[in-house]
Amino acid sequence: MDLGLTGRVAMVAGASSGLGLAVAERLALEGCDVAICGRDPDRLADAARRVEAAGKGRVLSRVVDVRSDAEVAQWVAVTVREMGALHIVVTNGAGPPPGPVEAFGPADYRDALDTSLLPHIALVLAALPHLRAAGWGRILMVASETVRQPIPRYGLSNTARPGLLGFAKSLVDSLGPGDITVNVLAPGYHRTPALERQFGNEADRRIAEIAKGIPLGRVGDPADFAAVAAFLASRPAGFVTGTVQLVDGGATKGIP
């Protein structure tokens, strides 16, 4: 299927590894020019090389702390100046630390909002004028399956991330006439460097245990997630907006 992405300009936050990197690589493969950001210069440089190898378009990388509104706004400005336009925005970033809901205090919850909610909002707001100017746009916000089914060991994520749904739904009416869609991606467990760091030396055993509770019998590969993201960013997905797309192998038991 031709996704109609050749020549589109995409920004992918948190793309130095994991799901963000996989999305950036897939968008490059589909013909996009891609701007990526991350906090670690060395990992970001490696990621940029991988994105360049995945496609034939331009790749722009920049060290950005997405918790800084000023750095996010500057990243958007530089991308538009260098690439000439902006069509696709993928907001993504690190999640808050795991732990049950009562293990944290008010300051931890404020930090969770600063990490897992407000950076997404800041990037979208900075990008909107340019998406409107382009006359076509796709906004994808990467959240977590916790927006649909709270997981006891992720109390901070259960609390902070659902705000993305309200933000996305609030944008639909105003963005629709400009041919701009906005959707939330809710990934379940994928084998990423972040997940392996979380489980440490027990990663293989813990991931195997998790896979037993997933109907498809495995955790996701980042490429699985990237394929869904690329479709939602595409021309054929132009009538899909205001949705939450679970990418969790069927693990969520509720009815979306």
Order of alpha helices (4+ residues) and beta strands (2+ residues): beta-alpha-beta-alpha-beta-alpha-beta-alpha-alpha-beta-alpha-alpha-beta-alpha-alpha-alpha-beta
